[in-house]
Amino acid sequence: MKKYFAIIALAFVITSAFVIPQQNEKTEAAEHPRIKKAIHEMEDAIDYMEKAPHDFGGHKAEAIKDTKKAVESLKLALAYRAKADNAKKK
């Protein structure tokens, strides 16, 4: 019985490590709607460029790469804010 509770507790800790930060990042996205919108728009542009039959004058691959990097940077910025806000709460 103790082993069962230990497994449940471990599962809770592991799940919390993934769920709680995501909730905080979602909160940050809600607090920064322009960043959230920019991420959405850039992801839409990436999808559009990837599906386009032409190469935008040879700039398609680099534009996709740079836009993906920008999306990642914005997501990291939101994650940093979530982490900083959590540190303030402690």
Secondary structure by P-SEA (a helix, b strand, c coil): caaaaaaaaaaaaaaaacaaaaaaaaaaaaacaaaaaaaaaaaaaaaaaaacccccccaaaaaaaaaaaaaaaaaaaaaaaaaaaaaaac
